[in-house]
Amino acid sequence: MKDRSMPICFTAEQYGKIEQIAKQKGMLNASQLIEETLAEL
């Protein structure tokens, strides 16, 4: 994992959706989904 120097911001509703998708994919938290998505870019 690369070090991130810029934070990303979400509304509470957006973050909740990200957490929900992460759980559906068997991940422990939203950060794992975000890192996986960024790795695909």
PQR file of N, CA, C, O and H, with PARSE charges and radii, in Angstrom:
ATOM      1  N   MET A   1       0.838  -1.171   0.000 -0.4000 1.5000
ATOM      2  CA  MET A   1       0.000   0.000   0.000 -0.0000 2.0000
ATOM      3  C   MET A   1       0.886   1.239   0.000  0.5500 1.7000
ATOM      4  O   MET A   1       1.824   1.347   0.790 -0.5500 1.4000
ATOM      5  N   LYS A   2       0.578   2.168  -0.893 -0.4000 1.5000
ATOM      6  CA  LYS A   2       1.316   3.418  -0.960 -0.0000 2.0000
ATOM      7  C   LYS A   2       0.829   4.351   0.144  0.5500 1.7000
ATOM      8  O   LYS A   2      -0.326   4.301   0.566 -0.5500 1.4000
ATOM      9  H   LYS A   2      -0.183   2.080  -1.535  0.4000 1.0000
ATOM     10  N   ASP A   3       1.734   5.192   0.593 -0.4000 1.5000
ATOM     11  CA  ASP A   3       1.330   6.205   1.576 -0.0000 2.0000
ATOM     12  C   ASP A   3       0.460   7.245   0.889  0.5500 1.7000
ATOM     13  O   ASP A   3       0.755   7.690  -0.220 -0.5500 1.4000
ATOM     14  H   ASP A   3       2.672   5.233   0.250  0.4000 1.0000
ATOM     15  N   ARG A   4      -0.598   7.618   1.556 -0.4000 1.5000
ATOM     16  CA  ARG A   4      -1.496   8.640   1.022 -0.0000 2.0000
ATOM     17  C   ARG A   4      -1.204   9.953   1.723  0.5500 1.7000
ATOM     18  O   ARG A   4      -1.098   9.986   2.949 -0.5500 1.4000
ATOM     19  H   ARG A   4      -0.838   7.256   2.457  0.4000 1.0000
ATOM     20  N   SER A   5      -1.071  11.028   0.975 -0.4000 1.5000
ATOM     21  CA  SER A   5      -0.767  12.314   1.582 -0.0000 2.0000
ATOM     22  C   SER A   5      -1.954  13.276   1.549  0.5500 1.7000
ATOM     23  O   SER A   5      -1.914  14.330   2.184 -0.5500 1.4000
ATOM     24  H   SER A   5      -1.157  11.001  -0.021  0.4000 1.0000
ATOM     25  N   MET A   6      -3.008  12.921   0.815 -0.4000 1.5000
ATOM     26  CA  MET A   6      -4.154  13.803   0.727 -0.0000 2.0000
ATOM     27  C   MET A   6      -5.392  13.061   1.233  0.5500 1.7000
ATOM     28  O   MET A   6      -5.724  11.990   0.724 -0.5500 1.4000
ATOM     29  H   MET A   6      -3.041  12.065   0.300  0.4000 1.0000
ATOM     30  N   PRO A   7      -6.061  13.615   2.214 -0.5600 1.5000
ATOM     31  CA  PRO A   7      -7.276  12.953   2.707  0.2800 2.0000
ATOM     32  C   PRO A   7      -8.407  13.061   1.686  0.5500 1.7000
ATOM     33  O   PRO A   7      -8.439  13.983   0.871 -0.5500 1.4000
ATOM     34  N   ILE A   8      -9.310  12.125   1.743 -0.4000 1.5000
ATOM     35  CA  ILE A   8     -10.510  12.205   0.920 -0.0000 2.0000
ATOM     36  C   ILE A   8     -11.697  12.341   1.854  0.5500 1.7000
ATOM     37  O   ILE A   8     -11.720  11.756   2.937 -0.5500 1.4000
ATOM     38  H   ILE A   8      -9.284  11.376   2.404  0.4000 1.0000
ATOM     39  N   CYS A   9     -12.668  13.105   1.436 -0.4000 1.5000
ATOM     40  CA  CYS A   9     -13.809  13.402   2.307 -0.0000 2.0000
ATOM     41  C   CYS A   9     -15.102  12.881   1.689  0.5500 1.7000
ATOM     42  O   CYS A   9     -15.300  12.937   0.475 -0.5500 1.4000
ATOM     43  H   CYS A   9     -12.650  13.580   0.556  0.4000 1.0000
ATOM     44  N   PHE A  10     -15.969  12.376   2.549 -0.4000 1.5000
ATOM     45  CA  PHE A  10     -17.282  11.888   2.155 -0.0000 2.0000
ATOM     46  C   PHE A  10     -18.306  12.411   3.145  0.5500 1.7000
ATOM     47  O   PHE A  10     -17.981  12.716   4.292 -0.5500 1.4000
ATOM     48  H   PHE A  10     -15.809  12.330   3.535  0.4000 1.0000
ATOM     49  N   THR A  11     -19.540  12.510   2.690 -0.4000 1.5000
ATOM     50  CA  THR A  11     -20.612  12.814   3.630 -0.0000 2.0000
ATOM     51  C   THR A  11     -20.857  11.546   4.442  0.5500 1.7000
ATOM     52  O   THR A  11     -20.396  10.464   4.078 -0.5500 1.4000
ATOM     53  H   THR A  11     -19.804  12.262   1.757  0.4000 1.0000
ATOM     54  N   ALA A  12     -21.580  11.691   5.536 -0.4000 1.5000
ATOM     55  CA  ALA A  12     -21.894  10.523   6.358 -0.0000 2.0000
ATOM     56  C   ALA A  12     -22.677   9.486   5.546  0.5500 1.7000
ATOM     57  O   ALA A  12     -22.463   8.284   5.702 -0.5500 1.4000
ATOM     58  H   ALA A  12     -21.954  12.570   5.832  0.4000 1.0000
ATOM     59  N   GLU A  13     -23.564   9.942   4.697 -0.4000 1.5000
ATOM     60  CA  GLU A  13     -24.361   9.036   3.862 -0.0000 2.0000
ATOM     61  C   GLU A  13     -23.473   8.291   2.867  0.5500 1.7000
ATOM     62  O   GLU A  13     -23.619   7.082   2.693 -0.5500 1.4000
ATOM     63  H   GLU A  13     -23.738  10.919   4.570  0.4000 1.0000
ATOM     64  N   GLN A  14     -22.559   9.000   2.218 -0.4000 1.5000
ATOM     65  CA  GLN A  14     -21.656   8.366   1.265 -0.0000 2.0000
ATOM     66  C   GLN A  14     -20.767   7.338   1.952  0.5500 1.7000
ATOM     67  O   GLN A  14     -20.577   6.234   1.440 -0.5500 1.4000
ATOM     68  H   GLN A  14     -22.440   9.982   2.359  0.4000 1.0000
ATOM     69  N   TYR A  15     -20.224   7.698   3.107 -0.4000 1.5000
ATOM     70  CA  TYR A  15     -19.343   6.784   3.832 -0.0000 2.0000
ATOM     71  C   TYR A  15     -20.105   5.533   4.273  0.5500 1.7000
ATOM     72  O   TYR A  15     -19.570   4.425   4.238 -0.5500 1.4000
ATOM     73  H   TYR A  15     -20.378   8.594   3.523  0.4000 1.0000
ATOM     74  N   GLY A  16     -21.351   5.722   4.685 -0.4000 1.5000
ATOM     75  CA  GLY A  16     -22.184   4.582   5.070 -0.0000 2.0000
ATOM     76  C   GLY A  16     -22.377   3.614   3.912  0.5500 1.7000
ATOM     77  O   GLY A  16     -22.335   2.398   4.099 -0.5500 1.4000
ATOM     78  H   GLY A  16     -21.786   6.622   4.713  0.4000 1.0000
ATOM     79  N   LYS A  17     -22.589   4.157   2.710 -0.4000 1.5000
ATOM     80  CA  LYS A  17     -22.745   3.307   1.528 -0.0000 2.0000
ATOM     81  C   LYS A  17     -21.452   2.563   1.220  0.5500 1.7000
ATOM     82  O   LYS A  17     -21.477   1.389   0.852 -0.5500 1.4000
ATOM     83  H   LYS A  17     -22.622   5.145   2.558  0.4000 1.0000
ATOM     84  N   ILE A  18     -20.316   3.257   1.372 -0.4000 1.5000
ATOM     85  CA  ILE A  18     -19.021   2.619   1.130 -0.0000 2.0000
ATOM     86  C   ILE A  18     -18.804   1.483   2.127  0.5500 1.7000
ATOM     87  O   ILE A  18     -18.357   0.401   1.745 -0.5500 1.4000
ATOM     88  H   ILE A  18     -20.296   4.211   1.670  0.4000 1.0000
ATOM     89  N   GLU A  19     -19.117   1.720   3.399 -0.4000 1.5000
ATOM     90  CA  GLU A  19     -18.986   0.667   4.412 -0.0000 2.0000
ATOM     91  C   GLU A  19     -19.876  -0.526   4.082  0.5500 1.7000
ATOM     92  O   GLU A  19     -19.462  -1.675   4.238 -0.5500 1.4000
ATOM     93  H   GLU A  19     -19.480   2.599   3.709  0.4000 1.0000
ATOM     94  N   GLN A  20     -21.094  -0.256   3.626 -0.4000 1.5000
ATOM     95  CA  GLN A  20     -22.029  -1.325   3.288 -0.0000 2.0000
ATOM     96  C   GLN A  20     -21.477  -2.182   2.139  0.5500 1.7000
ATOM     97  O   GLN A  20     -21.539  -3.410   2.202 -0.5500 1.4000
ATOM     98  H   GLN A  20     -21.430   0.677   3.500  0.4000 1.0000
ATOM     99  N   ILE A  21     -20.947  -1.552   1.106 -0.4000 1.5000
ATOM    100  CA  ILE A  21     -20.383  -2.285  -0.024 -0.0000 2.0000
ATOM    101  C   ILE A  21     -19.174  -3.101   0.432  0.5500 1.7000
ATOM    102  O   ILE A  21     -19.006  -4.248   0.020 -0.5500 1.4000
ATOM    103  H   ILE A  21     -20.897  -0.554   1.055  0.4000 1.0000
ATOM    104  N   ALA A  22     -18.335  -2.512   1.279 -0.4000 1.5000
ATOM    105  CA  ALA A  22     -17.159  -3.219   1.783 -0.0000 2.0000
ATOM    106  C   ALA A  22     -17.575  -4.475   2.541  0.5500 1.7000
ATOM    107  O   ALA A  22     -16.972  -5.532   2.359 -0.5500 1.4000
ATOM    108  H   ALA A  22     -18.472  -1.579   1.614  0.4000 1.0000
ATOM    109  N   LYS A  23     -18.593  -4.375   3.385 -0.4000 1.5000
ATOM    110  CA  LYS A  23     -19.074  -5.542   4.136 -0.0000 2.0000
ATOM    111  C   LYS A  23     -19.618  -6.615   3.205  0.5500 1.7000
ATOM    112  O   LYS A  23     -19.409  -7.805   3.438 -0.5500 1.4000
ATOM    113  H   LYS A  23     -19.084  -3.516   3.533  0.4000 1.0000
ATOM    114  N   GLN A  24     -20.320  -6.196   2.144 -0.4000 1.5000
ATOM    115  CA  GLN A  24     -20.856  -7.154   1.177 -0.0000 2.0000
ATOM    116  C   GLN A  24     -19.729  -7.913   0.479  0.5500 1.7000
ATOM    117  O   GLN A  24     -19.905  -9.064   0.081 -0.5500 1.4000
ATOM    118  H   GLN A  24     -20.490  -5.229   1.955  0.4000 1.0000
ATOM    119  N   LYS A  25     -18.578  -7.269   0.332 -0.4000 1.5000
ATOM    120  CA  LYS A  25     -17.427  -7.901  -0.316 -0.0000 2.0000
ATOM    121  C   LYS A  25     -16.557  -8.651   0.679  0.5500 1.7000
ATOM    122  O   LYS A  25     -15.513  -9.185   0.305 -0.5500 1.4000
ATOM    123  H   LYS A  25     -18.435  -6.333   0.655  0.4000 1.0000
ATOM    124  N   GLY A  26     -16.974  -8.699   1.952 -0.4000 1.5000
ATOM    125  CA  GLY A  26     -16.235  -9.437   2.966 -0.0000 2.0000
ATOM    126  C   GLY A  26     -15.041  -8.694   3.543  0.5500 1.7000
ATOM    127  O   GLY A  26     -14.150  -9.304   4.135 -0.5500 1.4000
ATOM    128  H   GLY A  26     -17.822  -8.265   2.255  0.4000 1.0000
ATOM    129  N   MET A  27     -15.022  -7.390   3.372 -0.4000 1.5000
ATOM    130  CA  MET A  27     -13.918  -6.590   3.894 -0.0000 2.0000
ATOM    131  C   MET A  27     -14.250  -6.130   5.305  0.5500 1.7000
ATOM    132  O   MET A  27     -15.414  -6.100   5.704 -0.5500 1.4000
ATOM    133  H   MET A  27     -15.746  -6.894   2.892  0.4000 1.0000
ATOM    134  N   LEU A  28     -13.211  -5.773   6.055 -0.4000 1.5000
ATOM    135  CA  LEU A  28     -13.403  -5.373   7.443 -0.0000 2.0000
ATOM    136  C   LEU A  28     -13.870  -3.932   7.592  0.5500 1.7000
ATOM    137  O   LEU A  28     -14.604  -3.607   8.526 -0.5500 1.4000
ATOM    138  H   LEU A  28     -12.266  -5.797   5.730  0.4000 1.0000
ATOM    139  N   ASN A  29     -13.446  -3.070   6.673 -0.4000 1.5000
ATOM    140  CA  ASN A  29     -13.826  -1.664   6.789 -0.0000 2.0000
ATOM    141  C   ASN A  29     -13.795  -0.965   5.430  0.5500 1.7000
ATOM    142  O   ASN A  29     -13.367  -1.538   4.428 -0.5500 1.4000
ATOM    143  H   ASN A  29     -12.851  -3.334   5.914  0.4000 1.0000
ATOM    144  N   ALA A  30     -14.252   0.266   5.420 -0.4000 1.5000
ATOM    145  CA  ALA A  30     -14.336   1.036   4.188 -0.0000 2.0000
ATOM    146  C   ALA A  30     -12.959   1.310   3.587  0.5500 1.7000
ATOM    147  O   ALA A  30     -12.822   1.385   2.366 -0.5500 1.4000
ATOM    148  H   ALA A  30     -14.600   0.732   6.233  0.4000 1.0000
ATOM    149  N   SER A  31     -11.954   1.457   4.421 -0.4000 1.5000
ATOM    150  CA  SER A  31     -10.602   1.752   3.934 -0.0000 2.0000
ATOM    151  C   SER A  31     -10.101   0.678   2.982  0.5500 1.7000
ATOM    152  O   SER A  31      -9.424   0.985   2.000 -0.5500 1.4000
ATOM    153  H   SER A  31     -12.065   1.396   5.413  0.4000 1.0000
ATOM    154  N   GLN A  32     -10.425  -0.569   3.262 -0.4000 1.5000
ATOM    155  CA  GLN A  32      -9.987  -1.658   2.389 -0.0000 2.0000
ATOM    156  C   GLN A  32     -10.609  -1.504   0.997  0.5500 1.7000
ATOM    157  O   GLN A  32      -9.929  -1.704  -0.009 -0.5500 1.4000
ATOM    158  H   GLN A  32     -10.974  -0.819   4.059  0.4000 1.0000
ATOM    159  N   LEU A  33     -11.881  -1.155   0.935 -0.4000 1.5000
ATOM    160  CA  LEU A  33     -12.545  -0.968  -0.356 -0.0000 2.0000
ATOM    161  C   LEU A  33     -11.951   0.217  -1.102  0.5500 1.7000
ATOM    162  O   LEU A  33     -11.737   0.146  -2.312 -0.5500 1.4000
ATOM    163  H   LEU A  33     -12.433  -0.992   1.753  0.4000 1.0000
ATOM    164  N   ILE A  34     -11.684   1.298  -0.391 -0.4000 1.5000
ATOM    165  CA  ILE A  34     -11.095   2.487  -1.022 -0.0000 2.0000
ATOM    166  C   ILE A  34      -9.718   2.168  -1.577  0.5500 1.7000
ATOM    167  O   ILE A  34      -9.402   2.547  -2.704 -0.5500 1.4000
ATOM    168  H   ILE A  34     -11.857   1.355   0.592  0.4000 1.0000
ATOM    169  N   GLU A  35      -8.889   1.471  -0.793 -0.4000 1.5000
ATOM    170  CA  GLU A  35      -7.550   1.105  -1.267 -0.0000 2.0000
ATOM    171  C   GLU A  35      -7.623   0.185  -2.468  0.5500 1.7000
ATOM    172  O   GLU A  35      -6.847   0.343  -3.411 -0.5500 1.4000
ATOM    173  H   GLU A  35      -9.145   1.163   0.123  0.4000 1.0000
ATOM    174  N   GLU A  36      -8.535  -0.772  -2.456 -0.4000 1.5000
ATOM    175  CA  GLU A  36      -8.681  -1.687  -3.593 -0.0000 2.0000
ATOM    176  C   GLU A  36      -9.085  -0.916  -4.843  0.5500 1.7000
ATOM    177  O   GLU A  36      -8.562  -1.163  -5.930 -0.5500 1.4000
ATOM    178  H   GLU A  36      -9.165  -0.900  -1.690  0.4000 1.0000
ATOM    179  N   THR A  37     -10.005   0.005  -4.686 -0.4000 1.5000
ATOM    180  CA  THR A  37     -10.481   0.805  -5.816 -0.0000 2.0000
ATOM    181  C   THR A  37      -9.375   1.696  -6.363  0.5500 1.7000
ATOM    182  O   THR A  37      -9.215   1.809  -7.578 -0.5500 1.4000
ATOM    183  H   THR A  37     -10.430   0.206  -3.803  0.4000 1.0000
ATOM    184  N   LEU A  38      -8.618   2.323  -5.488 -0.4000 1.5000
ATOM    185  CA  LEU A  38      -7.523   3.183  -5.935 -0.0000 2.0000
ATOM    186  C   LEU A  38      -6.439   2.382  -6.640  0.5500 1.7000
ATOM    187  O   LEU A  38      -5.799   2.890  -7.561 -0.5500 1.4000
ATOM    188  H   LEU A  38      -8.747   2.231  -4.500  0.4000 1.0000
ATOM    189  N   ALA A  39      -6.227   1.164  -6.234 -0.4000 1.5000
ATOM    190  CA  ALA A  39      -5.211   0.319  -6.861 -0.0000 2.0000
ATOM    191  C   ALA A  39      -5.580  -0.023  -8.303  0.5500 1.7000
ATOM    192  O   ALA A  39      -4.706  -0.304  -9.123 -0.5500 1.4000
ATOM    193  H   ALA A  39      -6.747   0.751  -5.487  0.4000 1.0000
ATOM    194  N   GLU A  40      -6.869   0.003  -8.607 -0.4000 1.5000
ATOM    195  CA  GLU A  40      -7.327  -0.326  -9.948 -0.0000 2.0000
ATOM    196  C   GLU A  40      -7.178   0.840 -10.915  0.5500 1.7000
ATOM    197  O   GLU A  40      -7.299   0.651 -12.125 -0.5500 1.4000
ATOM    198  H   GLU A  40      -7.579   0.232  -7.941  0.4000 1.0000
ATOM    199  N   LEU A  41      -6.919   2.033 -10.410 -0.4000 1.5000
ATOM    200  CA  LEU A  41      -6.791   3.211 -11.273 -0.0000 2.0000
ATOM    201  C   LEU A  41      -5.485   3.240 -12.005  0.5500 1.7000
ATOM    202  O   LEU A  41      -5.227   4.168 -12.771 -0.5500 1.4000
ATOM    203  H   LEU A  41      -6.820   2.186  -9.426  0.4000 1.0000
TER
END
